[in-house]
Amino acid sequence: MTHPAPDESLYQAHVESVTNAFDQAMDAAGADTVVVFSGALHIAFLDDHGYPFAVNPHFAYWLPLTHVTDSYVIYRRGQPPILTYCQPDD
């Protein structure tokens, strides 16, 4: 089964909506930069298994990455958002 190509204009409109919302929040807070952490994997004490990962919803608001740990979205007013994507050595 093939999937249709995503409509990039829809995602661009989403990013514009998110940046507008963050601009308003930054105005209220008196800030000009926001750093949003995706979240970290937590390992259970005395165990080698981690707890199920749940991405920070503020990170997922920016982009649809739900299984990415230790990454950041950095947004400076008037600039495109930057994704700092953690790619650990395997």
VEXTOR-26832 format. One line per field, with one value per residue (C-alpha): residue number from 0; residue in three letters; x, y, z. Coordinates in nm, 2 decimals, always signed. Layout:
// residues N
i	NUM; ... .
aa	ALA; ... .
X	X; ... .
Y	Y; ... .
Z	Z; ... .
***
This chain:
// residues 90
i	0; 1; 2; 3; 4; 5; 6; 7; 8; 9; 10; 11; 12; 13; 14; 15; 16; 17; 18; 19; 20; 21; 22; 23; 24; 25; 26; 27; 28; 29; 30; 31; 32; 33; 34; 35; 36; 37; 38; 39; 40; 41; 42; 43; 44; 45; 46; 47; 48; 49; 50; 51; 52; 53; 54; 55; 56; 57; 58; 59; 60; 61; 62; 63; 64; 65; 66; 67; 68; 69; 70; 71; 72; 73; 74; 75; 76; 77; 78; 79; 80; 81; 82; 83; 84; 85; 86; 87; 88; 89 .
aa	MET; THR; HIS; PRO; ALA; PRO; ASP; GLU; SER; LEU; TYR; GLN; ALA; HIS; VAL; GLU; SER; VAL; THR; ASN; ALA; PHE; ASP; GLN; ALA; MET; ASP; ALA; ALA; GLY; ALA; ASP; THR; VAL; VAL; VAL; PHE; SER; GLY; ALA; LEU; HIS; ILE; ALA; PHE; LEU; ASP; ASP; HIS; GLY; TYR; PRO; PHE; ALA; VAL; ASN; PRO; HIS; PHE; ALA; TYR; TRP; LEU; PRO; LEU; THR; HIS; VAL; THR; ASP; SER; TYR; VAL; ILE; TYR; ARG; ARG; GLY; GLN; PRO; PRO; ILE; LEU; THR; TYR; CYS; GLN; PRO; ASP; ASP .
X	+0.00; +0.14; +0.07; +0.01; +0.29; +0.25; +0.13; +0.42; +0.21; -0.01; +0.30; +0.43; +0.09; +0.11; +0.46; +0.34; +0.05; +0.29; +0.54; +0.25; +0.13; +0.49; +0.54; +0.24; +0.36; +0.71; +0.55; +0.37; +0.69; +0.93; +1.14; +1.29; +1.40; +1.24; +1.41; +1.17; +1.31; +1.17; +1.22; +1.45; +1.43; +1.41; +1.56; +1.40; +1.61; +1.81; +1.67; +1.79; +1.45; +1.33; +0.99; +0.77; +0.88; +0.63; +0.74; +0.69; +0.37; +0.52; +0.79; +0.53; +0.34; +0.62; +0.68; +0.55; +0.84; +0.70; +0.99; +1.28; +1.46; +1.72; +1.64; +1.54; +1.35; +1.51; +1.29; +1.42; +1.17; +1.19; +1.40; +1.31; +1.30; +1.60; +1.58; +1.87; +1.83; +2.01; +2.17; +2.38; +2.65; +2.51 .
Y	+0.00; +0.34; +0.65; +0.99; +1.24; +1.47; +1.83; +2.04; +2.35; +2.21; +2.16; +2.51; +2.65; +2.45; +2.58; +2.94; +2.88; +2.74; +3.03; +3.28; +3.10; +3.10; +3.46; +3.56; +3.35; +3.50; +3.85; +3.77; +3.62; +3.89; +3.63; +3.62; +3.25; +2.92; +2.58; +2.28; +1.94; +1.63; +1.43; +1.16; +0.79; +0.69; +0.36; +0.17; +0.14; -0.19; -0.29; -0.29; -0.18; +0.17; +0.31; +0.37; +0.69; +0.97; +1.27; +1.62; +1.74; +2.09; +1.93; +1.73; +2.05; +2.16; +1.85; +1.49; +1.31; +1.10; +0.85; +1.10; +1.14; +1.39; +1.63; +2.00; +2.26; +2.60; +2.89; +3.25; +3.52; +3.60; +3.30; +2.95; +2.69; +2.47; +2.10; +1.96; +1.59; +1.35; +1.06; +0.86; +0.62; +0.27 .
Z	+0.00; -0.09; +0.10; -0.06; -0.04; +0.26; +0.18; +0.30; +0.29; +0.57; +0.79; +0.71; +0.82; +1.14; +1.22; +1.15; +1.40; +1.66; +1.62; +1.66; +1.98; +2.12; +2.02; +2.23; +2.52; +2.50; +2.49; +2.82; +2.97; +2.84; +2.66; +2.32; +2.31; +2.40; +2.43; +2.44; +2.56; +2.41; +2.73; +2.86; +2.90; +3.26; +3.37; +3.66; +3.97; +3.98; +3.65; +3.29; +3.15; +3.11; +3.18; +2.87; +2.70; +2.66; +2.46; +2.61; +2.46; +2.40; +2.19; +2.00; +1.94; +1.72; +1.52; +1.49; +1.66; +1.94; +2.01; +2.01; +2.34; +2.45; +2.17; +2.16; +1.96; +1.99; +1.88; +1.87; +1.78; +1.41; +1.32; +1.20; +1.47; +1.51; +1.59; +1.79; +1.72; +1.95; +1.76; +2.01; +1.90; +1.87 .
***
